[in-house]
């Protein structure tokens, strides 16, 4: 039998240590595991698996449900003026200097300006509102926004000017978003307001809205029920008549003839009391 033409070539390769012309097949690489498919429960719920699970962002931790840390009032005499310093103030200017750095409640650190109050230090008629708004916080003066413009007109309607009266608020710093001051915030400022009233000695106080009526006078009924009804507040052993009426901001929101007439009647009654008190004081002086 004649040898195959390639037999000699094969014999030569075997002599050289080459066992064959065909390379042995390489071992097949291990298959890369595919991403896990959707679980049966996910399919039932209609949930689709993520296209790239590795690239998914980690789920952020849930915010803590722990209550916010209580505000810690300072202990220094500037951040928390002691009652002795408030009582020792002989004038409104002295009082303002003593309390203008107050941080005794959470409103203090958020204010732009401390809104002490302004007007005649011997005013016979005093207005007390709730707290500063945005414009008051910017300027450091009470009632200078739209509500303040209306208050000026209300004062003018009874024959007085703004500077003939004294205007202050229960709290001296702006509450966030102009919300109603919290009871603890009002209590932190109430001593300052009491001392203002002691120094001014007004014949009549007009409270504007429900907050000063509640915090200063202690009447918690709605302002719509008690407006126009005389109340009294005792400050330093002296009883002062109080006329509750609507806040000018409320009048702007409810600018009806009935609301405006009600405020007019309230202020007219307050002015008549002031005039009567001045007349009585004049008679006592002559005697």
BELRALIN-V285517 format. One record per residue. N is the residue number from 1. RES is the residue in three letters. SS is DSSP state (a for helix, b for strand, c for the rest). PSI is psi in whole degrees, -180 to 180 (NA if undefined). OMEGA is omega as a letter, one per 40 degrees, with the letter a starting at -180 (* if undefined). Layout:
N;RES;SS;PSI;OMEGA / N;RES;SS;PSI;OMEGA
This chain:
1;UNK;c;129;a / 2;UNK;c;135;i / 3;UNK;c;150;i / 4;UNK;c;141;a / 5;UNK;c;-28;a / 6;UNK;c;0;a / 7;UNK;a;-43;a / 8;UNK;a;-41;i / 9;UNK;a;-38;i / 10;UNK;a;-44;i / 11;UNK;a;-39;i / 12;UNK;a;-43;a / 13;UNK;a;-38;i / 14;UNK;a;-39;i / 15;UNK;a;-31;i / 16;UNK;c;-3;i / 17;UNK;c;5;i / 18;UNK;c;122;a / 19;UNK;c;-20;a / 20;UNK;c;166;a / 21;UNK;c;-21;a / 22;UNK;c;125;i / 23;UNK;c;139;i / 24;UNK;c;141;a / 25;UNK;c;141;i / 26;UNK;c;151;i / 27;UNK;c;135;a / 28;UNK;c;132;i / 29;UNK;c;150;i / 30;UNK;c;137;a / 31;UNK;c;141;i / 32;UNK;c;125;a / 33;UNK;c;135;i / 34;UNK;c;153;i / 35;UNK;c;145;a / 36;UNK;c;136;a / 37;UNK;c;175;a / 38;UNK;c;142;i / 39;UNK;c;154;i / 40;UNK;a;-38;a / 41;UNK;a;-37;i / 42;UNK;a;-39;a / 43;UNK;a;-38;i / 44;UNK;a;-34;a / 45;UNK;a;-4;i / 46;UNK;c;21;a / 47;UNK;c;136;i / 48;UNK;c;141;i / 49;UNK;c;153;i / 50;UNK;c;144;a / 51;UNK;c;-31;i / 52;UNK;c;89;a / 53;UNK;a;-31;a / 54;UNK;a;-33;a / 55;UNK;a;-1;a / 56;UNK;c;140;i / 57;UNK;c;147;i / 58;UNK;c;145;i / 59;UNK;c;123;a / 60;UNK;c;148;i / 61;UNK;c;149;i / 62;UNK;c;144;i / 63;UNK;c;148;a / 64;UNK;c;140;i / 65;UNK;c;8;a / 66;UNK;c;143;a / 67;UNK;c;150;i / 68;UNK;c;151;a / 69;UNK;c;134;a / 70;UNK;c;144;i / 71;UNK;c;132;i / 72;UNK;c;113;a / 73;UNK;c;146;a / 74;UNK;c;165;a / 75;UNK;c;-7;a / 76;UNK;c;156;a / 77;UNK;c;-15;i / 78;UNK;c;-49;i / 79;UNK;c;-25;i / 80;UNK;c;81;a / 81;UNK;c;127;a / 82;UNK;c;153;i / 83;UNK;a;-31;i / 84;UNK;a;-39;i / 85;UNK;a;-37;i / 86;UNK;a;-46;a / 87;UNK;a;-29;a / 88;UNK;a;-13;a / 89;UNK;c;120;a / 90;UNK;c;-19;a / 91;UNK;c;167;i / 92;UNK;a;-37;i / 93;UNK;a;-41;i / 94;UNK;a;-41;a / 95;UNK;a;-43;i / 96;UNK;a;-43;i / 97;UNK;a;-34;a / 98;UNK;a;-27;a / 99;UNK;a;-3;a / 100;UNK;c;-16;i / 101;UNK;c;13;a / 102;UNK;c;133;i / 103;UNK;c;34;a / 104;UNK;c;-10;i / 105;UNK;c;167;a / 106;UNK;c;-15;i / 107;UNK;c;-30;a / 108;UNK;a;-53;a / 109;UNK;a;-20;a / 110;UNK;a;-2;a / 111;UNK;c;159;i / 112;UNK;c;-47;i / 113;UNK;c;147;i / 114;UNK;c;122;a / 115;UNK;c;92;a / 116;UNK;c;-47;a / 117;UNK;c;167;a / 118;UNK;b;160;i / 119;UNK;b;-164;a / 120;UNK;c;120;a / 121;UNK;c;-11;i / 122;UNK;c;31;a / 123;UNK;c;141;i / 124;UNK;c;-21;a / 125;UNK;b;126;a / 126;UNK;b;136;i / 127;UNK;b;136;i / 128;UNK;b;120;i / 129;UNK;b;-163;a / 130;UNK;c;-62;a / 131;UNK;c;168;a / 132;UNK;c;150;i / 133;UNK;c;-162;a / 134;UNK;a;-49;a / 135;UNK;a;-39;i / 136;UNK;a;-38;i / 137;UNK;a;-34;i / 138;UNK;a;-39;a / 139;UNK;a;-19;a / 140;UNK;c;23;a / 141;UNK;c;147;a / 142;UNK;c;144;i / 143;UNK;c;66;i / 144;UNK;c;-3;i / 145;UNK;c;-153;i / 146;UNK;a;-41;i / 147;UNK;a;-36;i / 148;UNK;a;-38;i / 149;UNK;a;-41;i / 150;UNK;a;-39;i / 151;UNK;a;-41;i / 152;UNK;a;-41;i / 153;UNK;a;-38;i / 154;UNK;a;-41;i / 155;UNK;a;-41;i / 156;UNK;a;-30;a / 157;UNK;a;-23;i / 158;UNK;c;17;i / 159;UNK;c;19;i / 160;UNK;c;167;i / 161;UNK;c;160;i / 162;UNK;a;-43;a / 163;UNK;a;-9;i / 164;UNK;a;-14;a / 165;UNK;c;179;i / 166;UNK;b;136;a / 167;UNK;b;128;i / 168;UNK;b;178;i / 169;UNK;b;163;i / 170;UNK;c;-49;i / 171;UNK;c;149;a / 172;UNK;c;-4;i / 173;UNK;c;149;a / 174;UNK;c;125;i / 175;UNK;c;146;i / 176;UNK;a;136;i / 177;UNK;a;24;i / 178;UNK;a;29;i / 179;UNK;c;169;i / 180;UNK;c;135;i / 181;UNK;c;139;i / 182;UNK;c;154;a / 183;UNK;a;-40;a / 184;UNK;a;-30;i / 185;UNK;a;-41;i / 186;UNK;a;-41;a / 187;UNK;a;-35;a / 188;UNK;a;-28;a / 189;UNK;a;-14;a / 190;UNK;a;-34;i / 191;UNK;a;-34;i / 192;UNK;a;-43;i / 193;UNK;a;-42;i / 194;UNK;a;-43;a / 195;UNK;a;-35;i / 196;UNK;a;-46;a / 197;UNK;a;-39;i / 198;UNK;a;-43;a / 199;UNK;a;-37;a / 200;UNK;a;-40;a / 201;UNK;c;59;i / 202;UNK;c;155;i / 203;UNK;c;-32;a / 204;UNK;b;142;i / 205;UNK;b;131;i / 206;UNK;b;118;i / 207;UNK;b;135;a / 208;UNK;b;101;i / 209;UNK;c;-179;a / 210;UNK;a;-33;a / 211;UNK;a;-53;i / 212;UNK;a;-31;i / 213;UNK;a;-40;a / 214;UNK;a;-48;a / 215;UNK;a;-36;a / 216;UNK;a;-44;a / 217;UNK;a;-24;a / 218;UNK;c;19;i / 219;UNK;c;116;a / 220;UNK;c;2;i / 221;UNK;c;159;i / 222;UNK;c;145;a / 223;UNK;a;-30;a / 224;UNK;a;-23;a / 225;UNK;a;-31;a / 226;UNK;a;-4;a / 227;UNK;c;143;a / 228;UNK;c;-3;a / 229;UNK;c;123;a / 230;UNK;b;135;i / 231;UNK;b;177;i / 232;UNK;b;149;i / 233;UNK;b;139;i / 234;UNK;b;118;i / 235;UNK;b;119;i / 236;UNK;c;42;i / 237;UNK;c;6;a / 238;UNK;b;128;i / 239;UNK;b;131;a / 240;UNK;b;129;i / 241;UNK;b;141;a / 242;UNK;b;128;i / 243;UNK;b;110;i / 244;UNK;b;137;i / 245;UNK;b;177;a / 246;UNK;c;149;i / 247;UNK;c;142;i / 248;UNK;a;-33;i / 249;UNK;a;-36;i / 250;UNK;a;-41;i / 251;UNK;a;-39;i / 252;UNK;a;-36;i / 253;UNK;a;-35;a / 254;UNK;c;64;a / 255;UNK;c;67;i / 256;UNK;c;164;i / 257;UNK;a;-37;a / 258;UNK;a;-43;a / 259;UNK;a;-44;a / 260;UNK;a;-39;i / 261;UNK;a;-39;i / 262;UNK;a;-45;i / 263;UNK;a;-40;i / 264;UNK;a;-44;i / 265;UNK;a;-40;a / 266;UNK;a;-46;a / 267;UNK;a;-35;i / 268;UNK;a;-41;i / 269;UNK;a;-40;i / 270;UNK;a;-42;a / 271;UNK;a;-39;i / 272;UNK;a;-39;i / 273;UNK;a;-41;i / 274;UNK;a;-46;a / 275;UNK;a;-40;i / 276;UNK;a;-41;i / 277;UNK;a;-40;i / 278;UNK;a;-39;i / 279;UNK;a;-45;i / 280;UNK;a;-39;i / 281;UNK;a;-37;i / 282;UNK;a;-40;i / 283;UNK;a;-40;i / 284;UNK;a;-36;i / 285;UNK;a;-41;a / 286;UNK;a;-37;i / 287;UNK;c;NA;*
